[in-house]
Amino acid sequence: MGSRNIHTDPEANPINVRRNLGIKKGHNPKAMGLFLEAYGTCKGTELATILRNVIISSIGAGNENQSKGYSGNSWGYNFPWATTAKTFAAGVPTVVATAFVV
C-alpha cells in the first residue's frame, strides 16, 4: 500500500480543507488548455470520450476566465500566486497560462 497525498487525493483527507479555508471551486485556464491538447492528441479513443465530457462541462469557462482589462486575448491563473520577486492577483495574465489556452 503506497502513501497517499492529502493535497491531491480527497479520500486521503476526510476534512475538506478548501471549504474550511473559503476556497471556491474554479476553472484553471492552464488545466483547460491541457485538457484540450490531450483531447486533440487522443481523438477517436476511449480516453477522448472522457476528456470530451470534461471539456463540455467547462464550455464557456475559457472565455469567462479570460483576463479582463488587458489588450488582446490573455489568461491568468484563477488564484493568486507568487514568484520569488513579486505577488500577483488572480486573473493577472501570464504567458504560461495563455500559451496553454491558445
DRENKOL-204468 format. One line per field, with one value per atom (N, C-alpha, C): residue number from 1; residue in one letter; chain; atom name; x, y, z. Coordinates in nm, 3 decimals. Each point is the difference from the previous one (the first is absolute). Example, Ala and Ser with C-alpha at 12.3 -4.5 7.8 and 13.67 -1.06 7.14 Angstrom:
2
k	c(1/1/1/2/2/2) .
r	c(A/A/A/S/S/S) .
c	c(A/A/A/A/A/A) .
a	c(N/CA/C/N/CA/C) .
u	c(1.319/-0.089/0.090/-0.035/0.082/-0.077) .
v	c(-0.569/0.119/0.120/0.105/0.119/0.109) .
w	c(0.780/0.000/0.000/-0.072/0.006/0.073) .
REM end
This chain:
102
k	c(1/1/1/2/2/2/3/3/3/4/4/4/5/5/5/6/6/6/7/7/7/8/8/8/9/9/9/10/10/10/11/11/11/12/12/12/13/13/13/14/14/14/15/15/15/16/16/16/17/17/17/18/18/18/19/19/19/20/20/20/21/21/21/22/22/22/23/23/23/24/24/24/25/25/25/26/26/26/27/27/27/28/28/28/29/29/29/30/30/30/31/31/31/32/32/32/33/33/33/34/34/34/35/35/35/36/36/36/37/37/37/38/38/38/39/39/39/40/40/40/41/41/41/42/42/42/43/43/43/44/44/44/45/45/45/46/46/46/47/47/47/48/48/48/49/49/49/50/50/50/51/51/51/52/52/52/53/53/53/54/54/54/55/55/55/56/56/56/57/57/57/58/58/58/59/59/59/60/60/60/61/61/61/62/62/62/63/63/63/64/64/64/65/65/65/66/66/66/67/67/67/68/68/68/69/69/69/70/70/70/71/71/71/72/72/72/73/73/73/74/74/74/75/75/75/76/76/76/77/77/77/78/78/78/79/79/79/80/80/80/81/81/81/82/82/82/83/83/83/84/84/84/85/85/85/86/86/86/87/87/87/88/88/88/89/89/89/90/90/90/91/91/91/92/92/92/93/93/93/94/94/94/95/95/95/96/96/96/97/97/97/98/98/98/99/99/99/100/100/100/101/101/101/102/102/102) .
r	c(M/M/M/G/G/G/S/S/S/R/R/R/N/N/N/I/I/I/H/H/H/T/T/T/D/D/D/P/P/P/E/E/E/A/A/A/N/N/N/P/P/P/I/I/I/N/N/N/V/V/V/R/R/R/R/R/R/N/N/N/L/L/L/G/G/G/I/I/I/K/K/K/K/K/K/G/G/G/H/H/H/N/N/N/P/P/P/K/K/K/A/A/A/M/M/M/G/G/G/L/L/L/F/F/F/L/L/L/E/E/E/A/A/A/Y/Y/Y/G/G/G/T/T/T/C/C/C/K/K/K/G/G/G/T/T/T/E/E/E/L/L/L/A/A/A/T/T/T/I/I/I/L/L/L/R/R/R/N/N/N/V/V/V/I/I/I/I/I/I/S/S/S/S/S/S/I/I/I/G/G/G/A/A/A/G/G/G/N/N/N/E/E/E/N/N/N/Q/Q/Q/S/S/S/K/K/K/G/G/G/Y/Y/Y/S/S/S/G/G/G/N/N/N/S/S/S/W/W/W/G/G/G/Y/Y/Y/N/N/N/F/F/F/P/P/P/W/W/W/A/A/A/T/T/T/T/T/T/A/A/A/K/K/K/T/T/T/F/F/F/A/A/A/A/A/A/G/G/G/V/V/V/P/P/P/T/T/T/V/V/V/V/V/V/A/A/A/T/T/T/A/A/A/F/F/F/V/V/V/V/V/V) .
c	c(A/A/A/A/A/A/A/A/A/A/A/A/A/A/A/A/A/A/A/A/A/A/A/A/A/A/A/A/A/A/A/A/A/A/A/A/A/A/A/A/A/A/A/A/A/A/A/A/A/A/A/A/A/A/A/A/A/A/A/A/A/A/A/A/A/A/A/A/A/A/A/A/A/A/A/A/A/A/A/A/A/A/A/A/A/A/A/A/A/A/A/A/A/A/A/A/A/A/A/A/A/A/A/A/A/A/A/A/A/A/A/A/A/A/A/A/A/A/A/A/A/A/A/A/A/A/A/A/A/A/A/A/A/A/A/A/A/A/A/A/A/A/A/A/A/A/A/A/A/A/A/A/A/A/A/A/A/A/A/A/A/A/A/A/A/A/A/A/A/A/A/A/A/A/A/A/A/A/A/A/A/A/A/A/A/A/A/A/A/A/A/A/A/A/A/A/A/A/A/A/A/A/A/A/A/A/A/A/A/A/A/A/A/A/A/A/A/A/A/A/A/A/A/A/A/A/A/A/A/A/A/A/A/A/A/A/A/A/A/A/A/A/A/A/A/A/A/A/A/A/A/A/A/A/A/A/A/A/A/A/A/A/A/A/A/A/A/A/A/A/A/A/A/A/A/A/A/A/A/A/A/A/A/A/A/A/A/A/A/A/A/A/A/A/A/A/A/A/A/A/A/A/A/A/A/A) .
a	c(N/CA/C/N/CA/C/N/CA/C/N/CA/C/N/CA/C/N/CA/C/N/CA/C/N/CA/C/N/CA/C/N/CA/C/N/CA/C/N/CA/C/N/CA/C/N/CA/C/N/CA/C/N/CA/C/N/CA/C/N/CA/C/N/CA/C/N/CA/C/N/CA/C/N/CA/C/N/CA/C/N/CA/C/N/CA/C/N/CA/C/N/CA/C/N/CA/C/N/CA/C/N/CA/C/N/CA/C/N/CA/C/N/CA/C/N/CA/C/N/CA/C/N/CA/C/N/CA/C/N/CA/C/N/CA/C/N/CA/C/N/CA/C/N/CA/C/N/CA/C/N/CA/C/N/CA/C/N/CA/C/N/CA/C/N/CA/C/N/CA/C/N/CA/C/N/CA/C/N/CA/C/N/CA/C/N/CA/C/N/CA/C/N/CA/C/N/CA/C/N/CA/C/N/CA/C/N/CA/C/N/CA/C/N/CA/C/N/CA/C/N/CA/C/N/CA/C/N/CA/C/N/CA/C/N/CA/C/N/CA/C/N/CA/C/N/CA/C/N/CA/C/N/CA/C/N/CA/C/N/CA/C/N/CA/C/N/CA/C/N/CA/C/N/CA/C/N/CA/C/N/CA/C/N/CA/C/N/CA/C/N/CA/C/N/CA/C/N/CA/C/N/CA/C/N/CA/C/N/CA/C/N/CA/C/N/CA/C/N/CA/C/N/CA/C/N/CA/C/N/CA/C/N/CA/C/N/CA/C/N/CA/C/N/CA/C/N/CA/C/N/CA/C/N/CA/C) .
u	c(0.084/-0.084/0.088/-0.013/0.084/-0.051/0.083/-0.042/-0.102/-0.087/-0.105/0.023/-0.020/0.021/-0.130/0.000/-0.124/-0.037/0.094/-0.029/-0.072/0.030/-0.058/-0.098/-0.003/-0.090/-0.106/-0.122/-0.103/-0.038/0.021/-0.033/0.106/0.120/0.107/-0.020/-0.076/-0.024/-0.150/-0.055/-0.145/-0.052/0.089/-0.041/0.017/-0.107/0.008/0.067/0.131/0.078/-0.037/-0.022/-0.031/-0.126/-0.105/-0.125/0.023/0.075/0.027/0.079/0.081/0.079/-0.072/-0.120/-0.078/0.045/0.068/0.047/-0.114/-0.041/-0.110/0.052/-0.090/0.036/0.015/0.091/0.021/0.058/0.015/0.060/0.136/0.101/0.137/0.021/0.025/0.016/0.111/0.110/0.109/-0.047/-0.074/-0.052/-0.095/-0.085/-0.092/0.077/0.108/0.083/0.062/0.044/0.058/-0.104/-0.123/-0.108/-0.025/-0.004/-0.023/0.112/0.124/0.114/-0.007/-0.032/-0.011/-0.112/-0.111/-0.112/0.042/0.072/0.046/0.097/0.081/0.101/-0.061/-0.104/-0.055/-0.141/-0.034/-0.133/-0.028/-0.121/-0.039/0.025/0.053/0.023/-0.101/0.001/-0.090/0.035/0.130/0.043/-0.054/-0.007/-0.052/-0.144/-0.077/-0.140/-0.006/0.086/0.004/0.042/0.105/0.048/-0.105/-0.071/-0.106/-0.105/-0.038/-0.098/0.051/0.127/0.059/0.000/0.036/0.006/-0.140/-0.098/-0.136/-0.054/0.034/-0.048/0.065/0.109/0.070/-0.018/-0.087/-0.020/-0.034/0.058/-0.025/0.094/0.053/0.088/0.126/0.047/0.118/-0.023/-0.114/-0.031/-0.033/-0.069/-0.034/0.125/0.102/0.123/0.105/-0.034/0.095/0.029/0.126/0.038/-0.063/-0.065/-0.068/0.086/-0.011/0.076/0.138/0.028/0.129/-0.027/0.092/-0.021/0.024/-0.079/0.016/-0.059/0.008/-0.049/0.110/-0.031/0.099/-0.071/0.070/-0.056/0.103/-0.051/0.085/-0.057/0.070/-0.048/-0.123/-0.084/-0.122/0.024/0.124/0.036/0.120/0.019/0.119/0.125/0.109/0.123/0.120/0.115/0.119/0.124/0.094/0.134/0.090/0.128/0.090/0.009/-0.040/0.013/-0.131/-0.113/-0.125/-0.121/-0.108/-0.127/-0.100/-0.082/-0.098/-0.140/-0.096/-0.140/-0.055/-0.107/-0.067/-0.044/0.019/-0.045/0.104/0.111/0.104/0.058/0.002/0.044/0.144/0.023/0.135/0.025/0.123/0.033/-0.022/0.022/-0.016/-0.147/-0.090/-0.142/-0.053/0.035/-0.047/0.049/0.125/0.056/-0.075/-0.039/-0.072/-0.143/-0.062/-0.138/-0.004/0.094/0.002/0.056) .
v	c(-0.118/0.118/0.124/0.082/0.118/0.117/0.103/0.119/0.079/0.074/0.078/0.147/0.082/0.143/0.067/0.060/0.062/0.125/0.054/0.120/-0.033/-0.114/-0.033/-0.116/-0.073/-0.115/0.030/0.038/0.038/-0.111/-0.126/-0.110/-0.017/0.056/-0.012/0.097/0.105/0.100/0.015/-0.048/0.006/0.142/0.093/0.138/0.079/0.067/0.082/0.132/0.004/0.117/0.121/-0.018/0.113/0.071/-0.076/0.062/0.075/-0.061/0.063/0.130/0.009/0.121/0.101/-0.035/0.091/0.003/-0.106/-0.006/-0.053/0.080/-0.038/-0.085/-0.085/-0.078/0.096/-0.031/0.085/-0.080/0.066/-0.062/0.061/-0.083/0.045/0.001/0.119/0.008/-0.090/-0.014/-0.085/-0.145/-0.045/-0.137/-0.022/0.099/-0.014/-0.012/0.077/-0.010/-0.138/-0.056/-0.135/-0.105/0.016/-0.093/0.006/0.120/0.015/-0.064/0.022/-0.059/-0.153/-0.055/-0.146/-0.054/0.072/-0.044/-0.007/0.101/0.001/-0.111/-0.035/-0.104/-0.140/-0.023/-0.137/-0.008/0.089/-0.001/-0.137/-0.049/-0.129/-0.116/0.027/-0.105/0.011/-0.098/0.003/0.117/0.027/0.112/0.132/0.012/0.122/0.025/-0.105/0.014/0.057/-0.049/0.050/0.147/0.033/0.138/0.092/-0.050/0.080/0.039/-0.094/0.030/0.104/-0.007/0.100/0.136/0.004/0.127/0.059/-0.083/0.049/0.058/-0.063/0.053/0.134/0.033/0.127/0.101/-0.032/0.090/0.140/0.097/0.137/0.047/-0.092/0.040/0.069/-0.040/0.065/0.147/0.034/0.142/0.072/-0.068/0.062/0.031/-0.084/0.018/0.083/0.049/0.083/0.125/0.040/0.118/0.124/0.077/0.121/0.122/0.099/0.123/-0.001/-0.100/-0.011/-0.010/0.050/-0.005/-0.141/-0.039/-0.133/-0.109/-0.122/-0.116/-0.048/-0.008/-0.047/-0.063/-0.092/-0.070/-0.002/0.000/-0.014/-0.112/-0.032/-0.105/0.050/-0.092/0.036/0.010/0.020/0.015/0.095/0.069/0.084/-0.089/0.050/-0.079/0.093/-0.057/0.082/-0.062/0.088/-0.041/0.040/-0.022/0.042/0.152/0.070/0.145/0.077/-0.062/0.075/-0.090/0.060/-0.070/0.052/-0.090/0.038/-0.039/0.085/-0.028/-0.104/-0.065/-0.094/0.074/-0.064/0.058/0.083/0.036/0.075/-0.093/0.045/-0.090/-0.046/-0.125/-0.055/-0.063/0.000/-0.059/-0.152/-0.061/-0.146/-0.038/0.060/-0.035/0.032/0.117/0.040/-0.097/-0.042/-0.092/-0.133/-0.050/-0.126/0.012/0.116/0.020/0.022/0.079/0.033/-0.117) .
w	c(0.000/0.000/0.000/-0.101/-0.013/0.082/0.009/0.074/-0.082/0.069/-0.066/0.029/-0.099/0.014/0.043/0.119/0.050/-0.079/-0.077/-0.080/-0.130/-0.059/-0.130/0.003/0.110/0.012/0.105/-0.044/0.096/0.098/-0.039/0.090/0.108/-0.020/0.099/0.115/-0.022/0.103/0.019/0.111/0.020/0.024/0.027/0.023/-0.130/-0.044/-0.121/0.037/-0.011/0.041/-0.084/-0.128/-0.087/0.045/0.030/0.044/0.131/0.092/0.129/-0.015/-0.104/-0.023/-0.090/-0.044/-0.084/-0.145/-0.044/-0.138/-0.088/-0.098/-0.089/-0.115/-0.054/-0.118/-0.117/-0.089/-0.117/-0.115/-0.113/-0.119/-0.023/0.000/-0.024/-0.152/-0.059/-0.146/-0.055/0.074/-0.048/-0.005/0.102/0.001/-0.118/-0.028/-0.113/-0.131/-0.015/-0.119/-0.013/0.113/-0.002/-0.036/0.051/-0.037/-0.150/-0.056/-0.144/-0.082/0.044/-0.070/0.005/0.117/0.014/-0.087/-0.006/-0.083/-0.146/-0.046/-0.139/-0.030/0.099/-0.016/-0.008/0.080/0.005/-0.057/-0.090/-0.061/-0.062/0.021/-0.055/0.094/0.120/0.098/0.114/0.087/0.117/0.092/0.015/0.083/-0.055/-0.130/-0.062/0.042/0.012/0.044/0.141/0.087/0.138/0.000/-0.074/-0.006/-0.061/-0.100/-0.063/0.103/0.086/0.103/0.099/0.036/0.089/-0.067/-0.126/-0.073/-0.016/-0.035/-0.018/0.130/0.113/0.128/0.032/-0.069/0.024/-0.113/-0.097/-0.114/0.052/-0.061/0.040/0.109/0.076/0.110/-0.052/-0.118/-0.056/-0.024/-0.059/-0.024/0.129/0.092/0.128/0.081/-0.012/0.077/-0.073/-0.118/-0.074/0.083/0.005/0.078/-0.059/0.084/-0.045/0.030/-0.088/0.021/-0.064/-0.079/-0.069/-0.150/-0.080/-0.145/-0.052/-0.097/-0.058/0.087/-0.050/0.075/0.093/0.128/0.097/0.118/0.066/0.114/0.111/0.122/0.119/0.085/0.105/0.090/0.076/0.043/0.071/0.151/0.038/0.140/0.008/0.112/0.013/0.007/-0.052/-0.001/0.013/0.027/0.024/-0.062/-0.035/-0.038/0.117/-0.012/0.107/0.009/-0.107/-0.003/0.015/-0.032/-0.007/0.025/0.048/0.020/-0.101/-0.056/-0.101/0.046/-0.034/0.032/-0.097/0.038/-0.089/-0.126/-0.115/-0.126/-0.073/0.065/-0.070/-0.107/-0.126/-0.108/0.016/-0.038/-0.002/-0.136/-0.042/-0.129/0.006/0.115/0.013/-0.019/0.079/-0.011/-0.139/-0.054/-0.132/-0.108/0.009/-0.100/-0.002/0.117/0.004/-0.051/0.018/-0.046/-0.149/-0.051/-0.143/-0.072) .
REM end
